[in-house]
């Protein structure tokens, strides 16, 4: 019966179907954006610390 419904078989062994792939891309972009913001904040605080020493 599974050969009549290939989506049932694919869904159970889904690696990255379209919805999951889209979700993963969105999730990855969000994590990347957060990481960039944190790095920028760390960089600005380090620069401010260096400038305050002078």
VEXKERO-97353 format. One record per residue: residue number from 1; residue in three letters; z, y, x of N, C-alpha, C in turn. Coordinates in nm, 2 decimals. Layout:
N
R    nr   rest      n.Z      n.Y      n.X     ca.Z     ca.Y     ca.X      c.Z      c.Y      c.X
R   NUM    ALA        Z        Y        X        Z        Y        X        Z        Y        X
...
END
This chain:
54
R    nr   rest      n.Z      n.Y      n.X     ca.Z     ca.Y     ca.X      c.Z      c.Y      c.X
R     1    UNK     0.00    -0.12     0.08     0.00     0.00     0.00     0.00     0.13     0.09
R     2    UNK     0.06     0.12     0.21     0.06     0.24     0.29    -0.08     0.29     0.33
R     3    UNK    -0.17     0.20     0.34    -0.30     0.25     0.38    -0.37     0.33     0.27
R     4    UNK    -0.32     0.32     0.15    -0.38     0.40     0.04    -0.32     0.54     0.04
R     5    UNK    -0.20     0.55     0.10    -0.13     0.68     0.11    -0.10     0.72     0.25
R     6    UNK    -0.20     0.76     0.33    -0.17     0.79     0.47    -0.07     0.90     0.49
R     7    UNK    -0.05     0.99     0.40     0.05     1.10     0.42     0.19     1.04     0.42
R     8    UNK     0.21     0.94     0.35     0.35     0.88     0.35     0.38     0.83     0.49
R     9    UNK     0.29     0.76     0.55     0.31     0.70     0.68     0.32     0.82     0.78
R    10    UNK     0.23     0.92     0.77     0.24     1.03     0.87     0.36     1.11     0.86
R    11    UNK     0.41     1.12     0.73     0.53     1.21     0.71     0.65     1.14     0.78
R    12    UNK     0.66     1.01     0.77     0.78     0.95     0.83     0.77     0.95     0.98
R    13    UNK     0.65     0.96     1.04     0.64     0.96     1.19     0.59     1.09     1.23
R    14    UNK     0.61     1.19     1.15     0.56     1.33     1.19     0.61     1.38     1.32
R    15    UNK     0.52     1.41     1.41     0.56     1.48     1.53     0.56     1.63     1.50
R    16    UNK     0.44     1.67     1.48     0.43     1.81     1.44     0.31     1.83     1.34
R    17    UNK     0.34     1.81     1.21     0.24     1.84     1.11     0.23     1.99     1.09
R    18    UNK     0.14     2.04     1.01     0.12     2.18     1.01     0.24     2.27     0.98
R    19    UNK     0.32     2.23     0.87     0.44     2.31     0.85     0.54     2.31     0.96
R    20    UNK     0.56     2.19     1.02     0.66     2.19     1.13     0.60     2.26     1.25
R    21    UNK     0.47     2.25     1.28     0.41     2.32     1.39     0.43     2.47     1.37
R    22    UNK     0.40     2.52     1.25     0.42     2.66     1.23     0.56     2.71     1.24
R    23    UNK     0.65     2.63     1.19     0.80     2.66     1.20     0.84     2.66     1.35
R    24    UNK     0.79     2.56     1.43     0.83     2.56     1.57     0.77     2.68     1.64
R    25    UNK     0.65     2.72     1.61     0.59     2.84     1.68     0.67     2.96     1.64
R    26    UNK     0.71     2.98     1.52     0.79     3.09     1.47     0.93     3.09     1.54
R    27    UNK     0.99     2.97     1.55     1.12     2.96     1.61     1.11     2.99     1.76
R    28    UNK     1.01     2.94     1.82     0.99     2.97     1.97     0.97     3.12     1.99
R    29    UNK     0.89     3.18     1.91     0.87     3.33     1.92     1.00     3.40     1.91
R    30    UNK     1.08     3.36     1.81     1.21     3.43     1.78     1.30     3.41     1.90
R    31    UNK     1.31     3.29     1.95     1.39     3.27     2.07     1.35     3.35     2.19
R    32    UNK     1.22     3.36     2.21     1.16     3.43     2.32     1.19     3.58     2.31
R    33    UNK     1.18     3.63     2.19     1.21     3.77     2.16     1.36     3.80     2.19
R    34    UNK     1.45     3.71     2.15     1.59     3.73     2.17     1.62     3.72     2.32
R    35    UNK     1.56     3.63     2.39     1.58     3.61     2.53     1.53     3.74     2.61
R    36    UNK     1.42     3.80     2.57     1.37     3.92     2.63     1.47     4.04     2.61
R    37    UNK     1.52     4.05     2.49     1.62     4.15     2.46     1.74     4.14     2.54
R    38    UNK     1.79     4.02     2.56     1.91     4.00     2.64     1.88     4.03     2.79
R    39    UNK     1.77     3.99     2.84     1.73     4.02     2.98     1.72     4.17     3.00
R    40    UNK     1.66     4.24     2.90     1.65     4.38     2.91     1.79     4.45     2.91
R    41    UNK     1.88     4.40     2.83     2.01     4.46     2.82     2.08     4.44     2.95
R    42    UNK     2.07     4.32     3.01     2.14     4.29     3.14     2.08     4.38     3.25
R    43    UNK     1.95     4.39     3.25     1.88     4.48     3.35     1.93     4.62     3.34
R    44    UNK     1.94     4.67     3.22     1.98     4.81     3.20     2.13     4.83     3.24
R    45    UNK     2.21     4.73     3.21     2.35     4.75     3.25     2.36     4.74     3.41
R    46    UNK     2.28     4.65     3.47     2.29     4.65     3.62     2.24     4.78     3.68
R    47    UNK     2.13     4.83     3.62     2.08     4.96     3.68     2.19     5.07     3.66
R    48    UNK     2.25     5.07     3.54     2.36     5.17     3.52     2.47     5.16     3.62
R    49    UNK     2.51     5.03     3.64     2.62     5.01     3.74     2.58     5.05     3.88
R    50    UNK     2.46     5.03     3.92     2.41     5.07     4.05     2.41     5.22     4.06
R    51    UNK     2.36     5.29     3.95     2.35     5.43     3.95     2.49     5.50     3.95
R    52    UNK     2.59     5.43     3.89     2.72     5.49     3.88     2.79     5.48     4.02
R    53    UNK     2.75     5.39     4.10     2.81     5.37     4.24     2.77     5.49     4.33
R    54    UNK     2.66     5.55     4.30     2.61     5.66     4.39     2.68     5.79     4.35
END
